[in-house]
Amino acid sequence: MKRTLRMLAAVLMGLTFAGTAGAQGAAAPQTQKAPPDYSAFPCLSYTQPCGKVATRPPVSKALDGPLNGNAEKGKQLAQARNRGNCLACHVIPGGSQPGTRGLDLSHFGSSGRSDAEAYAMVWDMRTINPETLMPPFGTNEILNEQELRDVVAYLLSFR
């Protein structure tokens, strides 16, 4: 225990003095690093198929016809870590261990968005917000057409 405390104290002392060492000499010029470029990663997985697909340019797609999605199937897809994986970033009703990077989707259905707007967001959010980290589920074929409609129906069911 004493050894651990001595080691911790030594590390902390080193950190304290490391910051003041450069203050005695000339100040080193500060260079601004560019933010990391995550555009090469279509999803948040290295093991799932979407992690092996090259990112495609953003593509807009309009909803063709009525939504006709199954909210129960959408729930299964959204909460499945190997499919939609919405819980990696979003809070979703009934989901466990949600992420905090994305918006809380608990009341998405009461946001006033139409079926077409919600579909476009899930298809490829980059067409609405180029800075998003949300995977392009439709453009990169992470989910097929019916699966996208099911997820959108599920999201719109939140009130």
C-alpha positions, 0 to 999 in steps of 0.5 A: 500500500505504501509503495503504491502511494509513493508511486502515485505521489511520484507520478503526480509530482512529475506531472506537476513539474513537467508543465513548468519545465518549459516555462523557464525557456522560450515558449514553444509554438502551439500548433492547432491539430485538425479534428480527426476525420471519421468519414471512412467509418460508416458505422461504429463497428469493426466486426460487423459488415457495415464496418467493412464497407467503404463510406459512400458519398451522401445520398438523399432518398425520398420515401416512396409511398406510405411508410408501412413499417412494423414498429415491433420489428423496428424496435428489435432492429434498433436495439440489436447491437449487431444491426441498427445499434441505435442504442450505441448513441441514443436513449431509446425507451426500453433500451439498456445501456444507451449512449449519450452521443446522439439525441435522446429519442424518447419523444421522437414521435411527438417532434412533428416530423413527417414519415418522409422526414424521419425516413430521410434522416435514417436513410442518410443523416449526412444530407441534413447535417454533414457533420453528423456521426450517424451512420448512413444506414440506407446509403451504405446498405446497413439496413435494407428498405423494409428494415429502414421503414420498420425502424422509422415506424418504431421511432415515430411511435415514441410519444 
